[in-house]
């Protein structure tokens, strides 16, 4: 059964609160299912008009022939053709000009995840939005190279905005994609901030814009609550045939569909698994409201794979690693403010501060490493400085970065992106070959 997990969880997320055509009204939870934990109660947001998320749905249709070509069959996304990878960035920007203009228009709107979303929308459209976000970051780099640094900042801020607005009212998948947008955009913003090409006024304005955007972020707790509602109680409404239809007709699901008692799928498996799912999601939701350093030991005791049984075919719980992604996101926001503060302080001091505590205008939270609970690690170095987080293990590795600091031991480098590596010793001299 485990081979089905990669294909089905995403489609289960399509089963959201609200009426879905062709599915019966919700049934009462079976006996033995506990009442809803208050931490999993979904907030009721008013539906904005216009809704930027609706615009996102149309982006794939706006340019289906250039670089955004993709399809979803049986739960698998087919990537764009090879020319999307080999074509130059200017050519891609030109071909996707209309799409990017529409995306920027949508960023000026309020966003709310659709309830229910279109069955063919979530994965392909969010994935293609990821391509557009990367394209905007590439445009920012080109603009900066051409001396248009302020325009480059605008592009990077657009990607931050996309990362903030995408998860609103949605589940884990949009939240993770939004965190990926933050990661790529803050990498560009850090380079722009340290370039010494932004005026003091521009730096101060950038700090204000980031503070405003961070205040609009949806908490991870809400995405976890959405996942429980989508994967748990709403799954009780489905027969096996309806579940198969919403899964995109995955061929791998057919053996289950034809198995004896398939129509009892939601009457048997889901009710048995629902209390376990609620307890897991409620635990993660509560942990998500605390700092990572305070919950590291608790996370270590969580099961590596809560859905290790055949029930995983029906319900895929939120991964505990999402808590690490939340802490990494906090690192990026704080590092942006710290780096802006360092540049503003440098303009007055004439050099970078010896310690972060000397930099004015930074709150204590800005300096705190969410992974260690201590200050972000900062050292002046030559004409610049080094800034990094310890990463999930909370240990200072001296600025040594691993490829995946979220899952491996190693530091999360914030600046510079590629720290200088220690020089290697000269190889020993070899004796002259004998003639």
Secondary structure, DSSP 8 states (H G I E B T S, - for coil): -GGGHHHHHHHHTT--SS--TT--------TT-----GGG--------SSBHHHHHHHHHHHTSSSS---EEETTEEE---THHHHS-HHHHHHHTHHHHHHHHHHHTSB----SS--TTTHHHHHHHHHHHHHHHHHHHHHHHHTT-HHHHHHHHHHHHHHHHHHTTT--HHHHHHHHHHHHHHHHHHHHHHTTT-S-HHHHHHHHHHHHHHHTT---HHHHHHHHHHHHTGGGGG--HHHHHHHTT--GGGHHHHHSTTGGGHIIIIIHHHHHHHHHHHHHHHHHTTS-HHHHHHHHHTS-S-TT-SGGGGT-----THHHHHHHHHHHHHHHHHHHHHHHHHHHHHSS--SSGGGSTT--HHHHB-TTTSSB-EEEEETTEEEEEE--TT----SS-B-TTTTTSSSBEEEESSS-----------------
